[in-house]
Amino acid sequence: MKKTLLSLVVLLSALVLAGCNNASQDAAIKQAVSQFVKAWAAGDTTALAKALPGLTLPDSFALPFDANTLTDEQIVVAPDSAAEQQFTVQLPGSLAMLVKQVGDTTFSVDKTFGFIAYPAEKLDFARKTGWIESGMSDKEIQERFADENFTKTIGDLAAARLREQVVIGPVAKSTRSLPNVGTEEETLNTFSVQNNMDKDLDGSDYNVVATITEDSFMSGPMGIQESPTTSKRQVLKGVNLPKGGSTKMSVKTHSIIHTQYGDVSTFKNARVEFTLSPEKLVEKYYTPTGDEYKAYLENKK
């Protein structure tokens, strides 16, 4: 009986001691977090650079709460299941941290989550294309976003796929002669633009760009001298196209042939060019598979 009572006393003492240790540990973590948050809110770049080496500090250090009135109750600490002596910390405004134990009673912030703000459009674009993944820290996201060429690449990919659905039709030519010395003609080059997407296309989101080639020659004592062929672009503003809808567009070309000189312009082709940013283009018209970033990395090898 005495042994049983003694065992219970030892067990209770151990539990009380463990509770004290946990409370002391919890307090030390919250103190480290509070100090970091205050340094962040104050824009203390020296302290932050020391705490998170390699992180490019943002222009704005705004937080969704007042760092000076942050209470212990608002700092929620839990052991991290991935590693010992590591703790996850939840803060107001969906902010979080990963804190590591670096001494008996010393803790430091190892990673932050949500402290660096990005435009919602960019984050949505990044998640849909696999550019960033859930659970990434601020530093990991920053490292991904440093590869700005991906934005252009996915924008080009989205535009190319959408051009397969917004189709330029065959060109119909209508030529009329103009009264002038020599032979002068004006040609109306007409083509259709067909929206085969499953959604409406806003006219302000695209242009149709026609390419026209120009050739000229001049006759002189040395015979006919031809100038190099040049090209020019003619931009036609887009019009609203409902899904399955189409419109007609036209481009004029002109030619004049004289005994002493000649100028001939010829319609070469037309293509759809989208005016939206890659993020906005993807958000509005393109449905990502989620593997775009993975494919981008494979193509870089």
Phi, psi and omega in degrees: 000315180297321180297320180295314179298318180296320180296320179295320179297315179298316181296314179297321179297320179294320180294319178296317180296317178297320178297319178296317180297317180296319180295318179295319179295315180300317180295320180294320178296313182296325177295317179296319179295314181300318179296318180295315182299319179294321178295321179295310182298328181276352182068035181282085187297328180295311181294320182290321178296326178288321182286322184232072180298140179094345178275126175281118185287143185282171176285329181244135179249024182297142178237154180280014177208168180274114183297331184282343180247013178295126183260163178299327180295334180274353178256105184259117185253137176215142177300141179275127183289344185279336184202152176283158179056034180221139187223142173264142181232126177257135180237165177301155177076023178065020174275153181209166179216160168243122184246136179245148175274122183246000178197180182303319181229022183244134181227148179223152179283125182260323180216151174238155180225119176087003181285329180263122183271140175231155176303138182303324180298319181290318180295319179297315177300315183294320180292318183293331183262001180080011179295320172235159182235158179297145179087359179286142177281170178302319181293319180295319177296317180300319179295322177294315183291344178294337178274078185290344181294336179297320181301314179294319182297313181289329176296317178295320179296314180298316180298318180296318180291324179289328178293338175288343182251340173253099198255135172273126182275177179300154182266131173253128183254135176231115187247137174230146179276145178247142179290117179194166175288131186088204180245118179235130182225151175235129182243131175261115181260111186246136179216163179258154171239116187248127178265103179263009177287167178267020178214160180291149179246120179283135181299330181286352184265358181205160169235160170249122184252118179263139176255128181237129177264149180230129178236144178215155176214161177218137181263135180209191181302331182268008181100198182277125178253117180263137176273151178301145177295134177242163179232150173221157181253138174241122185263125176251126181294141178290159175236156180298130179233115174292161178302131183082357183271166179214165177214163177254141175227153183223149176227133179266139171235162189219143176217146175219128180241121180235164180296332183259340183202169177203143175227125183229124174249140186227133175290126182259304180196176175217146178215155178274131175235125181276144185259359183275157172294157179306318180298314182291323179298315179296315182299320190270324190233334189256136178257105182291155176271341184095350181253009185299318181291322178298316179294324178299316179294322178297320181289339180281343184290000000 
